[in-house]
Amino acid sequence: MRILVMGYGKIGRTIADLLHSAERYQISIAESNSTALAQAATQGLTTHVVDVTDAASMARALTNQDIVVNALPHFLNERLAKAAVQAGVHYFDLSEDVATTKLAKELAQSARTALMPQCGLAPGFIAVAAYDLAKRFDTLENVMCRVGALPVYPTNALKYNLTWSTDGLINEYCMPCEVILDNERREVLPLEGLETFSLDGVEYECFNTSGGIGSLCDTLLGKAKSVTYKTIRYPGHCALARVLINELKLGNKRQILRDILEDAIPTTLQDKVIVFASVTGRKDGRLVQDTFTRTIYSQNYIGQQRSAIQIATAAGICSAIELFCNGRLPQRGFIRQEDMQLEDVLATRFGQVYSG
C-alpha cells in the first residue's frame, strides 16, 4: 500500500516513522520545508516538494498514491480532502476542526474512495473507547469523554507546555463545541463547563473545547441523555486562557495569540496524555457506571524519544490505517471512529500503546 504523509512536523514525522517501521507500506513525504524533506530522506523515505496553496502541486504529490494522511494545519484540510477525492486517493486526517468533518461527509457521498477524518487521539481514540463502553448498556444516561496532554513538570502560570500544533490548540479553545444535553444536540461555548476531579491523587480541571468528540453526537443522538467532551488541564489554566482569549480578545487575533504562545511557552518532550471515558446507564434495570482510563508517558518509541502526545496521536491514525488496509473497515465512503472495535485497535501493532 502506497501512503503519502502530507506534512512532516511533530506528528507527521511520528506517523511516518510508525508506518515505515511496519515494513509493509511504501511511505512518501510531501512538504514545502526543504529541511524537513532532507531529514525525511535520511530515513529512507521518498520525498516530494509540494506547495499546498497550489492545486496542481498538490495533485502531483497525490499521483500514484493509495492513501494520503493529512498532517497539515487544520486550515488546509478542505483543500487536501477535495484533492484526495479528485485523485481517487483514500483520505485520513487528525483534525479537530468540525467544518472539515462535515465536508468529508459531503464528499464521501459521491466519492469512490474512503474518507476517515478525526483519527488521532481526541478526536479519535477517545471516541473508540467511549463507544465501546456505551455498547455494553441497555439504556444510556451520560457519556463523558475527557482527554488532556499535560507537562509532567509544570512550571509556568498556565501550567502548560506546547506539545503539539499551536494552531490546533487555539482552534479548539475558540470554536463552538458540539454536545448532547437533555437529549438534544447543542453547541456550547469553549472554555466553559469547568469541572474539577482527582485521578491517582493528582488534581485536575476540565472544560469544554471544540472538536474532540468526533461523530459521537451523531451516533448517540436519541440514545444518550448527555454526551460531552472536555479537555483536561491542571487547575488554574482555564481562568488564564479565558483572560487571553475572551477578555483580551486574542481569540479574534489568532496570529498574535500564536506568536505570544510560541514565544513565551516552551515545548517539552516530558509530557503525559490522560484518556478518560466514563459512561453511566442501565444494565438489567440497575444504574451502572463503567470507566476506561489510560495514562501514556513520553518515552523512547521506534528508536527515538517522543512526547506522549506524538505517540498517542500517531498511534490512533496508524491503527485506523492498519485496520483499513486489513479490510476491517469500510473501503468506501465516510468512516467514523465508532466503526472501529476497541479490541481491534488494541490488537494492532500501533494500538498497543493504549493497552495500559
C-alpha positions as CSV (number, residue, x, y, z in Angstrom):
1,M,0.0,0.0,0.0
2,R,1.4,3.4,-1.0
3,I,0.9,6.0,1.6
4,L,1.6,9.7,1.3
5,V,2.1,11.7,4.6
6,M,1.3,15.3,3.8
7,G,3.2,17.4,6.4
8,Y,6.4,16.4,8.3
9,G,6.0,18.3,11.6
10,K,5.9,16.8,15.1
11,I,3.0,14.5,14.5
12,G,3.6,13.9,10.8
13,R,7.1,12.7,11.4
14,T,5.9,10.2,14.1
15,I,3.2,8.9,11.8
16,A,5.7,8.3,9.0
17,D,8.1,6.6,11.3
18,L,5.5,4.3,12.8
19,L,4.1,3.3,9.4
20,H,7.6,2.9,8.0
21,S,8.6,0.6,10.9
22,A,5.8,-1.8,10.0
23,E,7.7,-2.7,6.8
24,R,4.5,-3.3,4.8
25,Y,3.8,0.2,3.4
26,Q,5.6,2.4,0.9
27,I,5.8,5.8,2.6
28,S,6.3,9.1,0.9
29,I,6.5,12.6,2.5
30,A,5.1,15.8,0.9
31,E,6.3,19.1,2.4
32,S,7.3,22.6,1.5
33,N,10.1,22.8,4.1
34,S,13.4,21.7,2.5
35,T,15.0,21.0,5.8
36,A,12.2,18.6,6.8
37,L,12.4,16.9,3.5
38,A,16.1,16.4,3.8
39,Q,15.6,14.8,7.3
40,A,12.9,12.5,5.8
41,A,15.2,11.4,3.1
42,T,17.8,10.3,5.7
43,Q,15.2,7.9,7.0
44,G,14.9,6.3,3.6
45,L,11.6,7.9,2.7
46,T,10.6,9.2,-0.7
47,T,10.0,12.9,-0.6
48,H,8.0,15.4,-2.7
49,V,8.2,19.2,-2.6
50,V,4.6,20.5,-2.5
51,D,3.1,23.9,-2.5
52,V,-0.1,23.4,-0.5
53,T,-1.5,26.7,-1.9
54,D,-1.3,25.3,-5.4
55,A,-3.9,22.7,-6.5
56,A,-1.6,21.4,-9.3
57,S,1.3,20.9,-7.0
58,M,-0.9,19.0,-4.5
59,A,-2.4,16.9,-7.3
60,R,1.1,15.9,-8.5
61,A,2.1,14.7,-5.0
62,L,-1.1,12.5,-4.9
63,T,-0.3,10.8,-8.2
64,N,0.1,7.0,-7.8
65,Q,-0.7,7.0,-4.1
66,D,-3.3,4.8,-2.4
67,I,-3.8,6.7,0.9
68,V,-3.0,10.3,1.9
69,V,-2.5,11.1,5.6
70,N,-3.2,14.8,6.3
71,A,-0.8,16.1,9.0
72,L,-1.1,19.7,7.8
73,P,-2.5,22.6,9.8
74,H,-6.3,22.4,10.1
75,F,-7.0,25.4,7.8
76,L,-5.5,23.3,4.9
77,N,-7.8,20.3,5.4
78,E,-10.6,21.3,3.0
79,R,-8.1,21.8,0.1
80,L,-6.4,18.4,0.6
81,A,-9.7,16.5,1.2
82,K,-11.1,17.7,-2.1
83,A,-7.8,17.0,-3.9
84,A,-7.7,13.4,-2.5
85,V,-11.3,12.7,-3.7
86,Q,-10.5,14.1,-7.1
87,A,-7.3,12.0,-7.3
88,G,-9.1,8.8,-6.2
89,V,-6.9,8.5,-3.0
90,H,-8.2,7.4,0.4
91,Y,-8.1,10.3,2.9
92,F,-7.3,10.2,6.6
93,D,-6.7,13.1,8.9
94,L,-6.3,14.2,12.6
95,S,-8.4,17.3,12.6
96,E,-10.4,18.6,15.5
97,D,-12.0,21.0,13.0
98,V,-15.7,20.4,12.8
99,A,-16.1,22.0,9.4
100,T,-13.6,19.5,7.9
101,T,-15.6,16.6,9.1
102,K,-18.9,18.0,7.7
103,L,-17.1,18.5,4.4
104,A,-15.7,14.9,4.5
105,K,-19.3,13.6,4.9
106,E,-20.4,15.5,1.9
107,L,-17.5,14.5,-0.3
108,A,-18.0,10.8,0.8
109,Q,-21.5,10.6,-0.6
110,S,-20.1,10.6,-4.2
111,A,-16.5,9.5,-3.6
112,R,-15.2,6.2,-4.9
113,T,-12.7,6.2,-2.1
114,A,-12.9,6.3,1.7
115,L,-12.7,9.4,3.9
116,M,-11.8,9.0,7.6
117,P,-11.3,12.2,9.4
118,Q,-10.6,12.8,13.1
119,C,-8.3,9.8,13.5
120,G,-5.9,10.9,16.2
121,L,-6.4,10.9,20.0
122,A,-9.2,13.5,20.5
123,P,-11.0,13.3,18.2
124,G,-10.0,9.7,17.5
125,F,-9.2,7.0,20.1
126,I,-11.4,8.6,22.8
127,A,-14.5,8.0,20.7
128,V,-13.5,4.4,20.2
129,A,-13.1,3.9,23.9
130,A,-16.3,5.7,24.9
131,Y,-18.4,3.9,22.3
132,D,-17.1,0.6,23.4
133,L,-18.3,1.3,26.9
134,A,-21.7,2.7,25.6
135,K,-22.4,-0.5,23.7
136,R,-22.5,-2.5,26.9
137,F,-25.6,-0.7,28.3
138,D,-29.3,-1.4,27.8
139,T,-30.0,2.4,28.0
140,L,-27.6,5.3,28.3
141,E,-27.6,8.3,30.6
142,N,-24.3,10.1,30.4
143,V,-21.3,9.7,28.1
144,M,-18.3,11.6,29.3
145,C,-15.1,12.0,27.3
146,R,-12.1,13.7,28.9
147,V,-8.6,13.9,27.4
148,G,-5.5,16.0,28.3
149,A,-1.9,16.4,27.1
150,L,0.0,17.8,30.1
151,P,3.6,18.5,31.1
152,V,4.9,16.2,33.8
153,Y,6.7,19.1,35.4
154,P,4.5,22.2,35.0
155,T,6.4,25.4,36.0
156,N,4.6,28.4,34.4
157,A,1.3,30.1,35.4
158,L,-0.6,28.3,32.7
159,K,0.8,25.0,33.9
160,Y,1.2,24.0,30.3
161,N,3.8,23.4,27.6
162,L,3.4,23.3,23.9
163,T,3.4,19.7,22.8
164,W,1.5,19.7,19.5
165,S,0.0,22.1,17.0
166,T,-0.4,25.7,18.4
167,D,-3.0,26.4,15.6
168,G,-4.9,23.3,16.7
169,L,-4.8,24.3,20.3
170,I,-6.1,27.8,19.5
171,N,-8.8,26.4,17.3
172,E,-10.2,24.1,20.0
173,Y,-10.2,26.9,22.5
174,C,-12.1,29.3,20.3
175,M,-14.7,27.3,18.3
176,P,-18.1,26.1,19.4
177,C,-18.4,22.7,21.0
178,E,-20.9,20.0,20.0
179,V,-22.6,18.2,22.8
180,I,-25.8,16.4,23.7
181,L,-27.6,17.8,26.7
182,D,-31.1,16.7,27.9
183,N,-31.5,14.5,24.8
184,E,-30.9,17.5,22.5
185,R,-27.9,18.3,20.3
186,R,-26.5,21.7,21.1
187,E,-23.5,23.9,20.7
188,V,-21.8,25.3,23.8
189,L,-19.0,27.8,24.3
190,P,-15.4,26.7,24.7
191,L,-13.7,27.3,28.0
192,E,-17.0,26.9,29.8
193,G,-18.4,24.0,31.8
194,L,-15.5,23.9,34.2
195,E,-15.2,20.8,36.4
196,T,-12.5,19.6,38.8
197,F,-11.6,16.0,39.6
198,S,-8.8,13.9,41.0
199,L,-7.0,10.9,39.3
200,D,-4.3,8.9,41.0
201,G,-4.0,11.5,43.7
202,V,-3.5,14.5,41.3
203,E,-6.0,17.3,41.0
204,Y,-7.1,18.4,37.5
205,E,-9.7,20.6,35.9
206,C,-11.5,20.1,32.6
207,F,-13.6,22.4,30.4
208,N,-15.4,22.5,27.0
209,T,-13.2,22.5,23.9
210,S,-14.1,22.1,20.3
211,G,-13.8,19.0,18.0
212,G,-12.7,16.3,20.5
213,I,-16.0,14.4,20.5
214,G,-15.8,13.4,16.8
215,S,-19.0,12.0,15.4
216,L,-20.3,10.6,18.8
217,C,-23.1,13.2,18.9
218,D,-24.4,11.9,15.5
219,T,-24.1,8.3,16.7
220,L,-25.6,8.7,20.1
221,L,-28.3,11.2,19.5
222,G,-31.6,9.7,20.6
223,K,-29.8,7.1,22.7
224,A,-27.9,9.1,25.4
225,K,-29.3,11.9,27.5
226,S,-25.8,13.6,27.7
227,V,-22.6,13.3,25.6
228,T,-19.8,15.7,26.4
229,Y,-16.1,16.3,25.7
230,K,-13.8,18.3,27.8
231,T,-10.0,18.9,27.8
232,I,-8.0,18.1,31.0
233,R,-5.6,20.7,32.4
234,Y,-4.0,21.5,35.7
235,P,-6.1,23.8,38.0
236,G,-5.9,27.5,37.1
237,H,-5.3,27.0,33.4
238,C,-8.8,27.7,32.2
239,A,-9.1,31.0,34.0
240,L,-5.9,32.3,32.4
241,A,-7.0,31.0,29.0
242,R,-10.3,32.9,29.3
243,V,-8.3,36.1,30.0
244,L,-6.2,35.7,26.9
245,I,-8.9,34.6,24.5
246,N,-12.1,36.3,25.8
247,E,-11.1,39.4,27.9
248,L,-8.0,40.4,25.8
249,K,-9.9,39.3,22.7
250,L,-6.9,37.4,21.3
251,G,-9.4,34.8,20.1
252,N,-10.1,37.3,17.3
253,K,-6.4,37.8,16.7
254,R,-5.1,34.3,16.3
255,Q,-1.8,35.1,14.7
256,I,-0.9,37.4,17.6
257,L,-2.0,34.7,20.1
258,R,0.0,32.1,18.3
259,D,3.1,34.3,18.4
260,I,2.7,35.0,22.1
261,L,2.2,31.4,23.0
262,E,5.2,30.2,20.9
263,D,7.4,32.9,22.2
264,A,6.5,32.5,25.9
265,I,5.5,28.8,26.4
266,P,8.3,26.3,25.9
267,T,7.9,23.0,24.2
268,T,8.7,19.8,26.1
269,L,9.1,16.0,25.5
270,Q,8.4,15.4,29.1
271,D,4.6,15.1,29.0
272,K,1.8,12.7,29.7
273,V,-1.6,12.0,28.0
274,I,-4.6,11.2,30.1
275,V,-7.5,9.4,28.4
276,F,-10.7,9.2,30.5
277,A,-14.1,7.9,29.2
278,S,-16.9,7.2,31.6
279,V,-20.5,6.1,30.8
280,T,-23.5,5.9,33.1
281,G,-26.6,3.9,32.1
282,R,-28.8,1.0,33.0
283,K,-28.0,-2.7,32.8
284,D,-30.7,-5.1,33.7
285,G,-32.6,-2.2,35.3
286,R,-29.7,-1.1,37.5
287,L,-27.9,2.2,37.3
288,V,-24.2,1.4,36.5
289,Q,-21.1,3.4,35.6
290,D,-18.2,2.0,33.5
291,T,-14.9,3.8,33.0
292,F,-11.9,3.5,30.7
293,T,-8.8,5.3,31.7
294,R,-5.2,5.3,30.4
295,T,-2.1,7.5,31.1
296,I,0.6,7.5,28.4
297,Y,4.0,9.0,29.1
298,S,6.8,10.2,26.8
299,Q,9.3,7.5,26.0
300,N,11.8,6.1,23.6
301,Y,9.5,4.8,20.9
302,I,10.6,3.4,17.5
303,G,14.2,4.4,18.2
304,Q,13.6,8.0,19.3
305,Q,12.5,9.9,22.3
306,R,9.0,11.1,21.6
307,S,6.4,13.1,23.5
308,A,3.3,11.3,24.8
309,I,1.0,13.4,22.5
310,Q,3.1,12.4,19.5
311,I,2.8,8.7,20.4
312,A,-0.9,8.8,21.3
313,T,-2.0,10.8,18.3
314,A,0.1,8.9,15.8
315,A,-1.0,5.6,17.2
316,G,-4.6,6.5,16.7
317,I,-4.3,7.2,13.0
318,C,-1.9,4.4,12.3
319,S,-4.2,1.9,13.9
320,A,-7.1,3.2,11.7
321,I,-4.9,2.8,8.6
322,E,-3.8,-0.7,9.5
323,L,-7.4,-1.8,10.1
324,F,-8.4,-0.2,6.8
325,C,-5.6,-2.0,4.9
326,N,-6.6,-5.3,6.6
327,G,-10.2,-4.9,5.3
328,R,-11.6,-4.4,8.8
329,L,-13.2,-1.1,7.9
330,P,-15.4,0.0,5.0
331,Q,-13.4,0.6,1.8
332,R,-15.6,3.5,0.5
333,G,-17.5,6.4,1.9
334,F,-17.3,8.2,5.3
335,I,-15.8,6.2,8.1
336,R,-16.4,7.0,11.8
337,Q,-14.1,6.3,14.7
338,E,-17.0,4.2,16.1
339,D,-16.7,1.9,13.1
340,M,-13.6,0.5,14.8
341,Q,-13.8,-2.0,17.6
342,L,-11.7,-1.2,20.6
343,E,-10.3,-4.8,20.8
344,D,-9.3,-4.5,17.1
345,V,-7.5,-1.2,17.7
346,L,-5.7,-2.6,20.8
347,A,-4.6,-5.6,18.8
348,T,-2.8,-3.6,16.1
349,R,1.0,-3.0,16.5
350,F,0.3,0.7,16.9
351,G,-2.8,0.5,19.3
352,Q,-0.8,-1.4,21.9
353,V,0.3,1.9,23.4
354,Y,-3.3,2.3,24.7
355,S,-3.3,-1.2,26.3
356,G,-2.1,0.1,29.7
